[in-house]
Amino acid sequence: QVQLVESGGGLVQPGGSLRLSCTASGTIVSTSFMGWYRQAPGKQREFVGGIRSDGGTNYPVSVKGRFTISRDNAKNTVYLQMNSLKPEDTAVYYCKAVTPSATFYWGQGTQVTVSS
């Protein structure tokens, strides 16, 4: 059973930056689609970016230019670099892996709070 563990969340002021990490227990990062999602209180979970096995990335308009996804295959880790953070970015951030066989795994989430 693959486990995903997110870390790096916390409290940051508007305009600040955070880098989230998602580490997999197995060697799936290089072969899976790795996505980041977030869920704010009272709202649906939304996609904030992903990286394909070929290294291609995609982001929704809401975070494009501010968020960057990267990965380190040797460490089985995917990162979400978040810059120019806004209060509306406050949410629990989740990592998701979708394997080539269409099996998916979720992490437990990490809280990001953007507030002065």
Backbone bond lengths (Angstrom), bond angles and torsions (degrees), N, CA, C in turn:
res aa  C-N    CA-C-N  psi(-1)  N-CA   C-N-CA  omega(-1)  CA-C   N-CA-C  phi
1 Q - - - 1.454 - - 1.525 109.51 -
2 V 1.323 115.76 125.09 1.455 120.73 179.56 1.520 109.67 -80.14
3 Q 1.298 115.98 137.92 1.461 120.92 173.94 1.519 109.38 -119.47
4 L 1.325 114.87 141.01 1.463 121.90 175.89 1.523 107.74 -115.70
5 V 1.312 116.39 131.52 1.456 121.12 -179.19 1.521 109.18 -124.87
6 E 1.346 114.98 116.87 1.460 120.50 177.03 1.520 110.13 -90.26
7 S 1.314 115.47 151.91 1.460 121.40 175.17 1.517 108.50 -155.12
8 G 1.336 114.97 167.50 1.458 119.85 175.59 1.508 114.97 104.34
9 G 1.320 117.58 -4.03 1.455 119.18 178.65 1.514 111.79 -71.38
10 G 1.321 115.17 171.46 1.456 119.66 179.02 1.502 111.46 162.88
11 L 1.319 114.93 -165.32 1.461 123.02 179.81 1.527 108.81 -100.46
12 V 1.319 115.39 130.25 1.461 120.21 -179.92 1.522 108.36 -140.82
13 Q 1.317 116.38 149.72 1.454 120.70 178.50 1.523 110.82 -78.34
14 P 1.322 116.92 154.72 1.469 119.36 175.16 1.524 110.81 -54.70
15 G 1.330 114.63 137.23 1.454 120.78 -176.73 1.510 113.69 90.14
16 G 1.329 116.68 -9.13 1.450 120.69 -178.60 1.516 112.84 -83.92
17 S 1.329 114.63 -175.34 1.458 121.62 -176.83 1.521 110.57 -131.24
18 L 1.318 114.60 154.02 1.457 122.67 172.23 1.514 107.54 -145.59
19 R 1.327 115.65 151.92 1.453 120.68 172.45 1.515 108.75 -122.73
20 L 1.309 115.29 119.33 1.458 121.08 176.64 1.526 109.65 -94.39
21 S 1.327 114.35 148.55 1.459 120.38 176.73 1.521 109.51 -122.69
22 C 1.300 115.32 148.46 1.469 122.19 175.14 1.528 106.77 -134.31
23 T 1.314 115.63 112.38 1.459 120.57 -177.86 1.520 110.01 -109.29
24 A 1.325 115.24 130.14 1.467 121.48 -179.49 1.521 110.55 -96.33
25 S 1.335 114.72 146.29 1.464 119.33 179.26 1.521 111.69 -75.68
26 G 1.329 116.28 -23.30 1.452 120.49 178.40 1.509 111.01 -115.21
27 T 1.313 115.69 175.52 1.470 120.66 -176.68 1.528 109.88 -89.24
28 I 1.299 116.44 63.62 1.462 119.86 -177.42 1.521 113.22 -107.79
29 V 1.321 116.36 -13.27 1.464 119.21 -174.03 1.519 111.73 -58.73
30 S 1.323 117.18 -40.73 1.462 120.22 -174.73 1.528 112.93 -74.87
31 T 1.317 117.60 -20.20 1.469 120.36 -174.80 1.518 113.95 -110.97
32 S 1.321 116.38 -5.43 1.460 120.83 -175.53 1.515 111.28 -109.11
33 F 1.313 114.24 161.63 1.456 119.36 164.97 1.522 106.28 -80.25
34 M 1.312 116.37 124.77 1.461 121.29 -179.72 1.522 108.14 -111.41
35 G 1.310 115.43 120.73 1.451 119.43 -177.32 1.507 112.46 -120.49
36 W 1.324 114.65 153.67 1.464 122.11 172.52 1.528 108.10 -114.12
37 Y 1.316 114.75 137.69 1.455 122.21 179.32 1.519 108.10 -133.51
38 R 1.309 115.44 163.71 1.466 118.98 175.56 1.513 109.60 -142.77
39 Q 1.312 113.65 154.85 1.461 119.68 177.88 1.517 109.35 -140.81
40 A 1.315 114.37 117.28 1.463 120.82 176.53 1.522 108.61 -91.29
41 P 1.340 117.53 158.01 1.468 120.14 -179.88 1.515 111.68 -55.64
42 G 1.323 116.15 130.07 1.449 121.01 177.45 1.510 115.41 77.43
43 K 1.332 117.03 4.85 1.459 120.91 -178.55 1.528 110.91 -121.54
44 Q 1.326 114.18 161.64 1.456 119.21 176.95 1.523 110.97 -75.87
45 R 1.306 114.92 155.37 1.454 119.58 176.18 1.530 108.45 -67.94
46 E 1.338 115.64 135.47 1.460 119.31 -178.31 1.518 111.03 -127.26
47 F 1.311 114.47 151.46 1.456 122.89 179.60 1.528 109.31 -78.38
48 V 1.358 116.18 133.44 1.464 119.03 177.89 1.516 112.55 -120.86
49 G 1.319 116.90 0.10 1.457 118.55 174.60 1.502 111.78 152.99
50 G 1.330 115.47 158.73 1.444 119.80 179.57 1.514 111.66 -155.23
51 I 1.313 114.92 161.02 1.462 121.24 177.72 1.519 108.54 -130.98
52 R 1.335 114.95 129.16 1.461 120.05 -179.35 1.520 110.90 -83.72
53 S 1.304 115.73 171.84 1.461 119.87 179.03 1.527 111.38 -64.74
54 D 1.336 117.20 -25.97 1.470 119.47 179.20 1.526 111.99 -85.61
55 G 1.327 116.12 3.05 1.463 120.93 177.07 1.513 114.59 93.53
56 G 1.312 117.61 -8.31 1.450 120.23 178.24 1.509 111.56 -68.49
57 T 1.321 115.17 145.14 1.464 120.50 -178.23 1.517 110.47 -123.72
58 N 1.307 115.37 158.13 1.461 119.83 172.74 1.517 109.27 -149.33
59 Y 1.319 113.85 148.57 1.461 121.86 -175.36 1.522 109.65 -139.08
60 P 1.314 116.80 150.21 1.463 118.60 171.83 1.531 109.86 -76.02
61 V 1.297 115.79 163.22 1.461 121.10 -178.03 1.529 112.00 -58.62
62 S 1.321 115.95 -33.83 1.472 120.78 -174.66 1.528 113.15 -61.25
63 V 1.338 117.23 -25.27 1.469 119.33 -176.69 1.526 112.98 -123.33
64 K 1.313 117.11 -6.14 1.461 120.59 -176.48 1.529 110.39 -59.75
65 G 1.322 114.80 132.35 1.454 120.29 -177.47 1.522 113.48 90.30
66 R 1.316 117.41 -15.13 1.472 121.51 178.23 1.518 111.91 -111.62
67 F 1.323 116.91 -34.69 1.468 121.63 -177.39 1.531 109.35 -107.89
68 T 1.322 115.22 142.42 1.463 121.03 178.62 1.519 109.25 -136.48
69 I 1.323 115.34 131.44 1.461 121.03 177.80 1.524 109.10 -104.68
70 S 1.314 115.26 138.67 1.466 121.06 174.91 1.518 108.08 -144.08
71 R 1.305 116.03 171.66 1.466 118.20 179.40 1.524 110.02 -147.00
72 D 1.319 113.81 155.68 1.459 122.54 175.21 1.519 105.73 -124.74
73 N 1.318 116.10 101.12 1.466 119.68 -175.76 1.524 112.19 -63.53
74 A 1.315 116.76 -34.30 1.462 120.05 -179.36 1.528 111.29 -64.60
75 K 1.326 116.26 -29.18 1.464 120.84 -179.82 1.528 112.06 -100.38
76 N 1.339 116.50 2.19 1.475 120.79 -177.99 1.519 110.92 52.19
77 T 1.313 115.85 42.08 1.463 121.61 -172.90 1.515 111.06 -131.08
78 V 1.320 114.46 139.72 1.459 122.75 173.64 1.524 107.58 -116.56
79 Y 1.315 115.46 143.14 1.464 121.09 -177.54 1.520 110.44 -118.54
80 L 1.308 115.18 150.34 1.461 122.04 171.19 1.526 107.04 -126.04
81 Q 1.313 115.20 105.28 1.460 120.48 176.45 1.515 108.42 -88.09
82 M 1.312 116.58 122.59 1.460 121.76 -177.13 1.524 109.16 -118.08
83 N 1.309 115.67 118.85 1.459 121.80 179.36 1.528 110.25 -116.94
84 S 1.308 115.30 165.05 1.475 121.37 178.57 1.523 111.20 48.65
85 L 1.293 115.78 49.15 1.461 120.68 -175.26 1.517 111.81 -66.80
86 K 1.320 114.04 145.82 1.463 122.19 -178.22 1.530 108.57 -121.29
87 P 1.317 117.32 157.19 1.468 118.71 177.18 1.527 112.91 -54.92
88 E 1.311 117.04 -32.48 1.472 119.65 -179.74 1.526 112.97 -72.92
89 D 1.320 117.86 -5.45 1.462 120.87 173.15 1.530 111.88 -83.47
90 T 1.319 116.09 -4.90 1.461 120.03 178.70 1.522 110.75 -62.90
91 A 1.325 115.68 125.45 1.463 120.96 -176.66 1.523 108.90 -178.41
92 V 1.320 114.72 171.58 1.462 119.84 166.01 1.526 106.83 -89.13
93 Y 1.317 116.06 128.49 1.453 121.79 -177.51 1.529 109.59 -103.14
94 Y 1.331 114.30 131.74 1.453 121.63 -176.91 1.527 110.77 -120.42
95 C 1.296 114.53 147.73 1.453 122.47 174.15 1.535 108.09 -105.20
96 K 1.317 116.03 141.74 1.464 120.93 178.94 1.526 108.88 -135.06
97 A 1.310 115.68 137.43 1.459 121.54 174.79 1.518 109.23 -115.07
98 V 1.321 116.58 132.57 1.463 121.72 174.23 1.522 107.01 -119.60
99 T 1.319 116.22 113.01 1.458 120.63 -175.53 1.531 110.99 -79.08
100 P 1.325 117.77 167.35 1.467 120.36 177.48 1.532 113.33 -58.88
101 S 1.316 117.98 -24.04 1.467 121.35 177.24 1.520 112.10 -89.13
102 A 1.332 115.81 9.66 1.474 122.65 176.96 1.519 113.56 71.11
103 T 1.310 117.39 17.29 1.461 120.77 169.73 1.511 107.83 -80.55
104 F 1.331 115.80 139.35 1.459 116.30 179.42 1.515 111.20 -127.56
105 Y 1.326 113.12 152.77 1.456 121.76 -178.99 1.524 108.91 -134.30
106 W 1.326 115.27 145.31 1.460 121.65 177.37 1.520 109.58 -118.16
107 G 1.310 115.17 147.92 1.449 120.43 169.28 1.510 110.32 -84.79
108 Q 1.326 115.74 179.23 1.465 120.58 -176.03 1.525 112.52 -87.10
109 G 1.316 116.87 -13.07 1.458 120.98 177.35 1.521 113.11 96.01
110 T 1.324 114.52 154.26 1.462 121.56 175.16 1.521 108.57 -139.15
111 Q 1.320 116.00 136.17 1.464 121.15 -174.60 1.525 110.89 -80.96
112 V 1.320 115.11 132.29 1.461 122.06 172.06 1.525 107.42 -120.29
113 T 1.316 116.52 124.37 1.450 121.82 178.67 1.516 108.87 -123.83
114 V 1.325 115.30 123.66 1.460 121.35 179.51 1.521 107.62 -110.98
115 S 1.312 115.15 110.06 1.462 119.50 -174.75 1.517 109.52 -159.29
116 S 1.335 114.49 149.56 1.458 119.21 175.44 1.523 110.51 -94.60
